[in-house]
Every structure is written in C-alpha cells, then in structure tokens.
Amino acid sequence: MNIEVKYGLPFVEVTICYRGEELHLKRVLLDTGSAGTIFSADVVDAIGVKVEPGDVLNKIRGVGGVEVVYSKFFDLVRTGGTSLEGFEVEIGEMNYGMEIDGILGFDFIQAAGLVIDSKELKVAARV
C-alpha cells in the first residue's frame, strides 16, 4: 500500500467496519508515535458509531493537547491487505488544524505486523 505525504506527514487509506457497516477513510495518519488508534467522531458517525450509555470516557494526551475520547470495538480495521477483527479504537473530535479522518497508531501497526518503508513510501504486512 502506498503512503501519501500531506502536511509533511505519512497518510494511508483504511477501511473500517462497525456493526456490519463499512466505511473507507482516505486521510488516516500513520503514526508510530501514537500509542493508540483513533478515528474522528464526525467521520465514523456515517456508519452509526456514537457514544452510548455505558461507554467509558477517557482523556488522552498528545502533541495537540488533551482530548476526551470513548472506545469501541470495530468488526474490522483494514489497511492494504491486512485486517484486524474485533479491534478496539478510540473515537474523538480530532480538531488538529488539518483534514484528518483518524490516526493509525502503534497498537495497530504492531498487531498487524506492518513494515513501513519510508524511502519507497510503502506499507506492507510482514511476510
């Protein structure tokens, strides 16, 4: 899969599925420095992802400051030819001053065994 550089950062395309509804995201930051994977609440609302009674709210901290998020288990998260089923992600506002659908964090990168070739701007699953 190709990496596209926007704002000087690596972006990839990701397909997500939640309760049987699928959505293709074109602006997902590939971020080895982010411990977790997070998607924009505004974007995933299109497939019915919403905060529900019983969801636990958490605060996360990063370069952009502090943000309140909630977690959901997705049916699958897929990038390139690699899919993880029943993968837990965080959902938040993601007001970072740029167009972004989500962040594919180190939790996904490690679990999927992704190999990042920054010279060739490619991501692949470990063989």
Secondary structure by P-SEA (a helix, b strand, c coil): cbbbbcccbbbbbbbbbcccbbbbbccccccccccbbbbbccccccccccccccbbbbbbbccccccccbbbbbcccccccccccbbbbbbccccccccccccccaaaaaaaccccccccccccccc
